[in-house]
Amino acid sequence: MGLNLFDIAVWWLVLEVIGFLTLPISYYLCRNLKDSGYSISKPFGLLLLTYISWIISIAVGYSYISIMLSLVVIAAFSFLIYIKKGSIHFEKKYIIKFEIIFLLAFLIFALIRAYSPDIYWTGGEKFMDMTFINSMLRTTGFPPPDPWMSGTVTYYYYFGYLIVSNLINITGILPSIAFNLATASFFALSFSTAFGIGFNITGRMKYGILTAFFVTIAGNLVGFFQLADIFRKENALNNMLSFNYWPSSRVIPYTINEFPYFSFLQGDLHPHMISITFQLLVILLLLNIMKSNSTDWRSILVVGLSIGFLYPLNTWDYPVYLVLAIMVICCNQIFNYQINNPSNQIKMKFYLTSFASIAAMAAASYLLYLPYHLSYKIDKTISLVSSGRTSLIFYMATYGLFLFLIYAFVLRNTWNFNKNILKLSLILPGIAALITLFEARQFIFNIATNPKTNEYELLILLIPLLVLSLLSILKEKDKTNVFILLLIITGVFISLFCEFFYIQDALGSADPIYIRLNTVFKMYLQNWIFWGICAGYIVFHLRDFFNSKKAWGIAAVALILLVSIYPVFATIGKSGSFRGVPELDGMEYVKKEHPHDYQAILWFGNITGQPVILQAPGELYEWNTAITTFTGLPTVIGWAGHELNWRFPKRSEIDMRWSDVGKIYTSSDITEVSGLLRKYNVSYVYFGEAEAKRFRNPGLFEEHPELFENVFEYGDVRIFKLNR
């Protein structure tokens, strides 16, 4: 089908319309920002569309009509604001440049996706994402049903899939094409929103671009080591063209260390990737509050709405941004109090306003999503890490550039504060640097080792950074600098949390060495966003310092070049050096590799409603439950490993379903089989490629045509409909 230029244009146009409809609201809320909120209009519009459609659907059901009604509600709000406030004014040059940036980011990434479009069952979890998107397209209410455990509701944060489902419903684009367009659009939305943050904190477009680069494109330092290793071997050019993008996401042993560009390039439409856009939206809204000289209750409530949105979108983000918002509100209240009360007289009004602001924001973040909280209970607990903490070498490989810039910033800010504290704060990072060099030497000579010197060695780097940042805040008079310092401090606390605590899940329960895997994965991604923004601002803020202190400037430029290696070569490698014919349909490969199952998928695509399809139990990262993946029709048990992780520590029903499905396919007792099929309300029994590998033949179903009607046959595929 090729590049699907018409679909690309329609998808982009719908995003533009959503942004346009939201402009008056964004303008009204973000008057403290230099761009008057223009950079938040698209992500905030998607947030409002998703939230309103969800609320309406709880009352009247989820459908195309409820989605369009949500757009009407947004348009009505904007119209009322426009009538009440009069005309809105944005700088035309900024709008043109911003829209060019957004369009280019969208088109470039759509092209990248077109050279690696397949919604594969391995090398990622696109099968899972496609399953939930297609299921969402069939749902009529919330909470949505779980397509991998028929008869139950989804026990996973699902707002990301609702965002994509809404866009598919509006555009009418095939889900298998929309999957890749959605990935491209979340990259473009993240890049442009990060650009908006950089522009609003520096007032310069080039630093907006730099900030967007640090947040959404830059890689870690592992890319440089990969490239150096390639040049040490034969066929360097060919190896460069087949650069492996994967190792940079597995830096710290037994954890996942994704960063935004890896997530976008990987192309899984996972909640953690989708949430990047909305994390950046929250940061912009908090920046707007920080720049306010008075308490703006509307902005505070909107921040509550936006932070609350993170809970059903990617729950890991919610507590972190709630804490960040509390710190921002407190610091802003202190600033405003000092401005309005130069004598520093303590007044009860200050405490009441601060408390009320925080309470209103926190309450809004929870109560506005109460239906979700009532239907979704988290059973996971926080536990202490006993061993397996992070080595300095791996931490530096992950955040090396950001740490260099951040340390330069806080040291400059505290240079004349307290010499004794400053000396101590310089000694400890120096020790950390020596340990890192020692570990690097060990690692180079034996790459299979984890060259840790001490279980708590990361504290040598993080504690001084925390102390210097807190000292900087105490003396800082500039609101923007305080905002940046709060992002730095939040990042430090995230890193410290991951050293001492982890969230229990099935992975750690199965093998203790993986106890930190998900915690580090989800929280380090937040840290990257915070420190990427800081890096963009620091380059701007210390530009004169870097020009005058050549060694510092050269080091900064060198590190920026090193983190630029990954996005260039990883993109070439992931895209197959841009050879072949570009294609956006992620299902196109199924025609060639699984032609019989493909025809069955097309047949099931004509089935309305949500009848249950019996398929072979879903082994992780194998071709199975494809009918559910590409049609959204529920199956008795899908990828059990994922279900176990979501529902941990509860696993009895998962095990029972796995066992029962095996019995249905293998039992010769028609009474037992019929009883189990009724138990799970199965409407169709599928016998395709995966079933043939595991269960050989559909003998029992063919032997009882009075119970099982053969409604489809293509090659080795059989579909049996139960005669009720």
C-alpha positions in Angstrom: 0.0 0.0 0.0 3.0 2.3 0.2 3.3 5.5 2.2 -0.4 6.1 2.4 0.0 9.8 1.8 -3.7 10.5 2.1 -3.9 8.8 5.5 -0.9 10.8 6.6 -2.6 14.0 5.6 -5.9 13.1 7.2 -4.2 12.2 10.5 -2.2 15.4 10.6 -5.2 17.5 9.7 -7.3 16.0 12.6 -4.5 16.8 15.1 -4.4 20.3 13.7 -8.2 20.7 14.1 -8.0 19.4 17.7 -5.3 21.9 18.5 -7.2 24.7 16.8 -10.3 24.0 18.8 -8.4 24.1 22.0 -6.4 27.3 21.3 -8.7 29.7 23.2 -8.6 27.5 26.3 -4.8 27.2 26.1 -4.5 31.0 25.6 -6.8 31.7 28.6 -4.9 29.3 30.9 -1.3 30.1 29.9 -1.0 33.8 29.7 2.2 33.6 31.8 4.0 31.7 29.0 5.9 33.5 26.3 4.0 31.6 23.6 0.7 32.1 25.4 0.1 28.4 25.5 0.3 27.7 21.8 2.7 24.8 22.3 0.2 22.9 24.6 -2.8 23.3 22.4 -2.5 19.9 20.6 -1.6 17.7 23.6 -4.1 19.5 25.8 -6.7 19.1 23.1 -6.1 15.4 23.1 -6.3 15.3 26.9 -9.6 17.1 26.9 -11.0 14.9 24.1 -10.0 11.7 25.9 -11.3 12.8 29.3 -14.6 14.2 28.0 -15.3 11.2 25.8 -14.5 8.9 28.7 -16.9 10.8 31.0 -19.7 10.9 28.4 -19.2 7.2 27.6 -19.6 6.2 31.2 -23.0 7.8 31.0 -24.2 6.9 27.5 -21.7 4.4 26.1 -18.6 4.7 24.0 -19.2 5.3 20.3 -18.4 7.6 17.4 -21.2 9.9 18.5 -19.7 10.3 22.0 -16.3 11.2 20.5 -17.8 13.8 18.2 -19.9 15.2 21.0 -16.7 15.6 23.0 -15.2 17.7 20.2 -18.4 19.8 20.2 -18.0 20.3 24.0 -14.4 21.5 23.5 -15.4 23.8 20.7 -18.2 25.2 22.8 -15.9 25.9 25.8 -13.4 27.6 23.4 -16.2 29.7 21.8 -17.5 30.9 25.2 -14.0 31.9 26.2 -13.4 33.7 23.0 -16.7 35.6 23.3 -16.0 36.5 26.9 -12.4 37.5 26.6 -12.4 38.9 23.1 -9.7 38.1 20.5 -6.7 36.0 21.2 -3.2 37.0 20.0 -0.4 34.7 19.1 2.9 35.8 17.4 2.4 34.8 13.8 6.1 34.0 13.1 6.2 31.7 16.1 3.0 29.9 15.0 4.5 29.3 11.5 7.8 28.1 12.8 6.1 25.9 15.4 3.8 24.3 12.9 6.7 23.7 10.5 8.6 22.0 13.4 5.6 19.8 14.2 4.9 18.9 10.6 8.5 18.0 9.9 8.8 15.9 13.0 5.6 14.1 12.1 6.6 13.4 8.5 10.1 12.4 9.2 9.1 9.9 11.9 6.2 8.6 9.7 8.9 7.9 7.1 11.1 6.2 9.7 8.1 4.0 10.8 7.4 3.2 7.2 10.7 1.4 6.9 10.0 -0.7 10.0 6.2 -0.8 10.3 5.5 -4.4 11.2 3.2 -5.1 14.2 5.3 -8.1 15.1 4.8 -10.5 17.9 8.5 -10.5 18.8 11.2 -7.8 19.3 8.8 -5.7 21.3 5.2 -5.8 22.4 3.3 -4.4 19.5 1.0 -7.4 19.6 -0.2 -6.3 23.0 -0.7 -2.7 21.9 -2.6 -3.7 18.8 -4.8 -6.0 20.8 -5.9 -3.3 23.2 -6.4 -0.7 20.5 -8.6 -3.0 18.5 -10.5 -4.1 21.6 -11.0 -0.4 22.5 -12.5 0.1 19.0 -15.1 -2.5 19.8 -15.9 -1.5 23.4 -19.1 0.2 24.2 -18.4 1.3 27.8 -15.8 1.7 30.6 -13.9 0.0 32.1 -13.2 -1.8 28.8 -13.2 -5.6 28.6 -9.8 -7.4 28.8 -9.3 -9.0 25.3 -6.8 -11.4 26.8 -9.1 -12.6 29.6 -12.6 -12.8 28.2 -15.4 -11.9 30.6 -13.2 -9.7 32.7 -12.4 -6.0 32.6 -9.0 -4.5 31.7 -6.6 -4.5 34.7 -4.2 -2.1 33.1 -4.0 1.6 32.5 -5.8 2.1 29.2 -6.1 5.9 28.5 -3.3 5.7 25.9 -5.2 3.2 23.9 -8.3 5.4 24.3 -6.5 8.3 22.8 -5.5 6.3 19.7 -9.0 4.7 19.5 -10.5 8.2 19.4 -8.2 9.3 16.6 -9.0 6.1 14.6 -12.7 6.7 15.0 -12.4 10.3 13.9 -10.2 9.6 10.9 -11.6 6.3 9.8 -8.0 5.1 9.0 -7.3 1.3 9.3 -6.0 0.5 12.8 -2.9 -1.3 11.3 -1.9 2.0 9.6 -3.1 4.2 12.4 -0.8 2.3 14.7 2.3 3.7 13.0 0.8 7.1 12.4 0.1 7.3 16.1 3.7 6.6 16.9 4.8 9.3 14.6 2.3 11.8 16.0 3.4 11.1 19.6 7.0 11.7 18.6 6.0 15.0 16.9 3.8 16.0 19.8 6.6 15.3 22.3 9.2 17.1 20.2 7.1 20.2 19.7 6.0 20.3 23.3 9.6 20.0 24.5 10.5 22.7 22.0 7.7 24.8 23.6 9.2 24.3 27.1 12.7 25.3 25.8 11.4 28.4 24.1 9.3 29.4 27.2 12.2 29.1 29.6 14.9 30.7 27.3 12.9 32.9 25.0 15.1 31.6 22.1 13.9 29.2 19.4 17.3 27.6 18.9 17.4 26.6 22.5 13.8 25.3 22.2 15.2 23.1 19.4 18.1 22.1 21.6 15.8 21.2 24.5 13.6 19.1 22.2 16.7 17.4 21.0 17.9 16.5 24.5 14.5 15.3 25.5 13.3 13.3 22.5 16.2 12.6 20.2 19.5 12.3 22.1 20.8 8.9 23.1 22.9 7.8 26.0 26.7 7.2 25.7 26.4 3.5 25.0 25.9 4.4 21.3 29.4 5.8 21.2 30.9 2.7 22.7 28.9 0.5 20.2 30.3 2.6 17.3 33.8 2.4 18.7 33.5 -1.3 18.9 32.3 -1.5 15.3 35.4 0.4 14.1 37.6 -2.2 15.9 36.3 -5.0 13.7 36.2 -5.8 10.0 33.5 -4.7 7.7 32.9 -1.6 9.7 30.7 0.1 7.1 28.3 -2.8 6.8 28.2 -3.1 10.6 27.4 0.6 10.9 24.5 0.2 8.5 23.1 -2.6 10.6 23.7 -0.8 13.9 21.9 -2.6 16.8 19.6 -0.1 18.5 18.8 -2.4 21.4 21.8 -2.4 23.8 21.4 1.2 24.7 18.2 0.3 26.5 19.8 -2.4 28.6 22.7 -0.5 30.3 22.2 -1.3 34.0 22.2 -5.1 34.5 18.8 -6.7 35.0 16.9 -3.5 34.4 15.5 -1.7 31.4 16.8 1.8 30.6 14.7 3.2 27.8 14.9 6.8 26.9 12.4 8.7 24.7 14.1 8.2 21.4 14.6 4.5 21.9 10.9 4.2 22.8 9.8 6.1 19.7 12.2 4.1 17.5 11.1 0.8 19.0 7.6 1.8 18.0 5.6 0.0 20.7 2.5 2.1 21.5 3.0 1.5 25.2 1.6 3.8 27.9 5.1 4.8 28.9 5.8 6.1 25.4 2.4 7.8 24.9 2.8 9.5 28.3 5.9 11.3 27.3 3.8 13.9 25.5 1.5 14.4 28.5 4.4 14.6 31.0 5.8 17.4 28.9 2.3 19.0 28.9 2.2 18.9 32.7 5.7 20.5 32.9 4.6 23.4 30.7 1.5 23.9 32.8 3.6 23.9 36.0 6.0 26.4 34.3 3.0 28.6 33.7 2.1 28.4 37.4 5.7 29.1 38.4 5.7 32.3 36.3 2.4 33.5 37.8 2.6 36.4 40.3 -0.7 35.4 42.0 -2.7 32.3 42.8 -4.6 31.3 39.6 -7.1 28.7 40.8 -8.1 27.8 37.2 -4.6 26.9 36.3 -4.2 24.9 39.5 -7.3 22.9 38.8 -6.2 22.3 35.2 -2.8 21.1 36.5 -4.9 18.7 38.8 -6.8 17.5 35.7 -3.6 17.0 33.8 -1.7 15.2 36.5 -4.7 13.0 37.3 -4.8 12.1 33.6 -1.4 10.4 34.1 -2.9 7.9 36.5 -5.0 6.0 33.9 -2.5 6.8 31.2 0.7 5.5 32.9 0.2 5.2 36.6 4.0 5.3 37.4 4.0 9.0 36.4 1.2 10.1 38.7 3.0 10.2 42.2 6.2 11.8 40.7 4.3 14.7 39.0 2.0 15.1 42.0 5.1 15.7 44.2 6.7 18.0 41.6 3.5 20.0 41.4 3.4 20.4 45.2 7.0 21.7 45.2 6.3 24.1 42.3 3.2 25.5 44.0 5.0 25.9 47.3 8.0 27.7 45.7 5.7 30.0 43.7 3.7 30.8 46.8 6.9 31.7 48.7 8.1 33.9 45.8 4.8 35.7 45.6 4.6 36.1 49.3 8.1 37.7 49.4 7.2 40.1 46.6 3.9 41.1 48.2 5.3 41.2 51.8 8.9 42.6 51.6 9.0 42.8 55.4 8.7 39.0 55.5 5.9 39.1 58.1 4.4 35.7 58.6 0.7 35.8 57.8 -1.9 33.1 58.1 -3.2 33.9 54.6 0.1 32.6 53.1 -0.2 29.2 54.8 -3.9 29.0 54.0 -3.4 29.9 50.3 -0.6 27.4 50.0 -2.5 24.6 51.6 -5.7 25.3 49.7 -3.8 25.4 46.4 -2.1 22.1 47.0 -5.3 20.5 48.3 -7.3 21.7 45.3 -4.8 20.4 42.9 -4.4 17.0 44.6 -8.1 16.6 45.0 -8.8 17.5 41.4 -6.2 15.0 40.3 -8.0 12.2 42.1 -11.7 13.1 42.2 -11.9 13.9 38.5 -11.0 10.3 37.7 -12.9 8.7 40.5 -14.8 6.2 38.2 -11.4 4.9 37.2 -10.1 4.6 40.7 -13.2 2.7 41.8 -12.8 0.2 39.0 -9.0 -0.3 39.3 -7.2 -1.4 42.4 -3.4 -1.5 42.7 -2.3 -4.5 44.7 1.4 -4.0 44.3 3.5 -2.9 47.2 6.8 -1.0 47.7 9.7 -3.1 49.0 13.3 -2.5 50.0 16.2 -3.2 47.6 18.8 -5.4 49.4 21.4 -5.7 46.6 21.9 -5.2 42.9 22.1 -1.4 43.0 23.5 0.7 40.2 27.2 1.0 39.3 28.6 4.5 38.6 29.9 3.5 35.2 26.4 2.4 34.0 24.7 5.5 35.6 27.3 7.8 33.9 26.7 5.9 30.6 23.0 6.7 30.9 23.1 10.3 32.1 26.7 11.4 31.5 25.9 14.6 29.4 23.1 15.7 31.7 25.2 15.2 34.9 28.0 17.2 33.4 25.7 20.1 32.6 23.8 19.9 35.8 26.9 19.9 38.0 28.3 22.9 36.1 25.0 24.7 36.8 24.7 24.0 40.5 28.4 24.6 41.1 28.2 28.0 39.4 25.1 28.8 41.5 26.8 28.0 44.8 30.3 29.1 44.1 30.3 31.8 46.8 27.9 30.2 49.2 29.9 28.1 51.7 33.4 27.2 50.9 33.5 24.1 53.2 30.4 22.6 51.8 31.5 23.5 48.3 34.9 21.7 48.8 33.2 18.6 50.1 30.7 18.7 47.3 33.6 18.9 44.8 35.6 16.1 46.5 32.8 13.5 46.4 32.1 13.9 42.6 35.8 13.7 42.1 35.9 10.4 43.9 32.9 9.3 41.8 34.8 10.2 38.6 37.8 8.1 39.7 35.6 5.1 40.6 33.9 5.5 37.2 37.2 5.4 35.4 38.3 2.3 37.4 35.0 0.6 36.6 35.3 1.6 32.9 38.7 -0.1 32.8 37.3 -3.3 34.3 34.3 -3.2 32.0 36.3 -2.7 28.8 38.6 -5.7 29.6 35.6 -7.9 30.7 32.4 -6.7 29.2 30.4 -9.6 30.9 31.1 -8.3 34.4 29.2 -5.8 36.6 32.2 -3.7 37.7 30.7 -2.4 40.9 33.1 -1.1 43.6 30.5 -0.6 46.4 26.8 -1.3 46.7 26.1 2.4 47.6 28.6 4.1 45.3 26.0 6.1 43.4 25.4 8.1 46.6 28.8 9.6 46.2 27.5 11.3 43.0 23.9 12.0 44.0 24.1 13.3 47.5 26.4 16.3 46.6 24.2 17.1 43.7 21.2 17.1 46.0 22.9 19.3 48.6 24.2 21.8 46.0 20.7 22.0 44.4 19.0 22.7 47.7 21.6 25.4 48.5 21.0 26.9 45.1 17.3 27.1 45.7 17.9 28.9 49.1 19.8 31.7 47.4 18.0 31.8 44.1 15.9 34.9 43.1 15.0 33.9 39.6 11.8 31.8 39.2 13.0 30.0 36.1 16.2 28.9 37.8 14.2 27.6 40.7 12.0 25.7 38.3 15.0 24.0 36.8 16.4 23.2 40.2 13.2 21.6 41.2 13.4 19.4 38.1 17.0 18.5 39.0 16.0 17.7 42.6 13.1 15.5 41.4 15.5 13.6 39.2 17.9 13.0 42.1 15.1 11.7 44.3 13.9 9.4 41.5 17.4 7.9 41.2 17.7 7.6 45.0 14.3 5.9 45.2 15.4 3.3 42.6 18.5 2.5 44.7 16.5 1.7 47.8 13.0 0.8 46.8 11.2 -1.2 44.1 7.6 -1.9 43.2 6.8 -5.6 43.5 5.7 -7.4 40.4 5.7 -10.9 38.8 9.1 -10.4 37.2 10.9 -10.0 40.5 8.8 -12.7 42.1 9.9 -15.2 39.4 13.6 -14.2 39.7 14.9 -11.9 42.4 17.6 -10.4 40.2 14.9 -8.6 38.2 13.2 -6.9 41.2 14.2 -3.5 40.0 13.6 -4.0 36.3 10.2 -2.2 35.9 10.9 0.4 38.6 14.1 1.6 37.0 12.5 1.3 33.6 9.5 3.5 34.2 11.1 6.0 36.6 14.4 6.6 34.8 12.4 7.6 31.7 10.8 10.4 33.8 14.3 11.4 35.0 15.4 11.7 31.4 12.6 14.1 30.6 13.4 16.3 33.6 17.1 16.4 33.1 16.8 16.8 29.3 14.8 20.0 29.9 17.4 21.1 32.4 20.2 20.4 29.9 18.6 22.6 27.3 18.2 25.5 29.7 21.7 25.1 31.2 23.4 25.4 27.8 21.5 28.7 27.3 22.1 29.9 30.9 25.9 29.1 30.9 26.6 30.0 27.3 29.0 32.8 28.3 30.7 30.5 30.9 31.2 27.8 28.3 32.6 30.4 25.8 35.1 31.8 28.4 36.1 28.5 30.0 37.2 26.6 26.9 37.8 23.2 28.7 34.2 23.2 30.0 32.9 24.3 26.6 34.8 21.7 24.7 33.7 19.0 27.1 30.1 20.0 26.7 30.3 20.0 22.9 32.1 16.7 22.9 29.4 15.1 25.1 26.6 16.5 22.9 28.3 15.0 19.8 28.6 11.7 21.6 24.9 11.5 22.5 24.1 12.4 18.9 25.7 9.1 17.6 22.9 6.9 18.8 19.9 8.6 17.1 21.8 8.7 13.7 23.0 5.1 13.6 20.2 3.5 15.5 17.7 5.0 13.0 19.7 3.7 10.1 19.9 0.2 11.7 16.3 0.0 12.7 15.1 1.2 9.3 17.2 -1.3 7.4 19.3 1.5 5.9 16.1 2.8 4.3 16.2 0.1 1.7 13.1 -1.5 0.2 9.6 0.0 -0.3 8.2 2.2 2.6 5.0 0.8 4.0 2.8 2.1 6.9 0.5 -0.8 7.2 1.8 -2.8 10.1 -0.3 -5.9 9.1 1.1 -6.1 5.5 3.7 -8.7 6.5 0.9 -11.1 7.7 -0.2 -11.6 4.1 3.2 -13.1 3.2 4.3 -14.8 6.4 0.9 -16.1 7.7 -1.4 -16.1 4.7 -4.0 -18.6 6.1 -4.3 -16.8 9.4 -4.5 -13.5 7.4 -7.6 -14.7 5.6 -9.2 -15.7 8.9 -8.4 -12.3 10.4 -10.3 -10.7 7.5 -13.2 -13.0 8.0 -13.4 -12.3 11.7 -13.1 -8.6 10.9 -16.7 -8.7 9.7 -18.0 -10.0 13.0 -19.8 -7.4 15.1 -19.9 -7.1 18.9 -17.4 -9.0 21.1 -18.0 -12.8 20.8 -15.4 -14.9 22.5 -12.9 -16.7 20.3 -11.1 -19.7 21.6 -7.4 -19.8 20.5 -4.3 -21.5 21.8 -3.0 -20.0 25.0 -0.7 -17.1 24.4 3.0 -17.9 24.7 5.0 -14.7 25.2 6.6 -13.2 22.0 5.3 -15.9 19.7 2.8 -15.9 16.8 -0.4 -16.7 18.7 -3.8 -15.1 19.5 -3.4 -13.2 16.2 -7.2 -13.1 15.8 -7.5 -11.1 19.0 -4.6 -8.9 18.1 -5.9 -7.8 14.7 -9.6 -7.8 15.4 -10.0 -7.0 19.1 -12.3 -10.0 19.6 -11.6 -11.4 23.1 -10.0 -14.8 23.8 -10.1 -17.0 26.9 -6.5 -16.4 27.7 -3.9 -14.4 25.8 -0.4 -13.6 26.8 -0.5 -15.1 30.3 2.8 -13.6 31.4 1.5 -10.1 30.9 -1.8 -10.9 32.6 0.1 -12.3 35.6 2.2 -9.1 35.8 -0.9 -6.9 35.7 -2.9 -8.9 38.2 0.1 -9.9 40.4 0.0 -11.4 43.0 -3.3 -13.1 41.8 -2.6 -15.9 39.4 -5.1 -18.7 40.1 -7.6 -17.8 37.4 -4.9 -17.3 34.8 -3.5 -20.8 35.5 -7.0 -22.2 35.4 -7.8 -20.7 32.1 -4.5 -21.9 30.6 -5.3 -25.4 31.8 -8.9 -25.3 30.6 -8.0 -24.1 27.1 -5.5 -27.0 26.8 -8.2 -29.4 27.8 -10.7 -28.1 25.2 -8.2 -28.6 22.4 -6.9 -32.0 23.6 -9.8 -33.8 25.4 -11.8 -36.5 23.7 -14.7 -36.1 26.1 -17.3 -34.0 24.3 -19.2 -33.4 27.6 -16.1 -31.9 29.3 -15.3 -29.8 26.2 -18.9 -28.5 25.9 -19.0 -27.6 29.6 -15.7 -25.6 29.4 -16.9 -23.8 26.3 -20.1 -22.8 28.1 -18.0 -21.7 31.1 -16.2 -19.1 29.1 -19.1 -18.3 26.8 -17.1 -19.2 23.7 -18.8 -18.5 20.4 -16.0 -19.5 18.0 -13.3 -22.1 18.1 -10.2 -21.2 16.1 -7.8 -23.7 14.6 -5.0 -21.9 12.8 -1.2 -21.9 12.6 -0.4 -21.7 16.3 -3.1 -24.3 17.2 -1.8 -26.7 14.6 1.7 -26.5 16.1 0.5 -27.3 19.6 -2.6 -29.5 19.2 -2.1 -31.2 15.8 -5.6 -31.3 14.5 -9.2 -30.2 15.2 -10.5 -33.7 15.3 -13.2 -33.4 18.0 -14.7 -30.3 16.5 -15.0 -31.9 13.1 -16.5 -35.1 14.6 -19.5 -33.2 16.1 -21.0 -31.0 13.3 -24.2 -30.9 15.3 -22.3 -28.8 18.0 -19.6 -27.1 15.9 -20.5 -25.7 12.5 -17.5 -25.3 10.2 -18.1 -21.7 9.1 -14.7 -21.0 7.5 -11.9 -23.0 5.9 -8.8 -21.8 4.2 -5.8 -24.0 3.8 -5.1 -25.4 7.2 -7.3 -22.9 9.0 -10.7 -23.9 10.4 -13.2 -21.8 12.3 -16.0 -23.6 14.1 -19.1 -21.7 15.4 -20.9 -23.2 18.4 -24.5 -24.1 17.8 -26.3 -22.9 20.8 
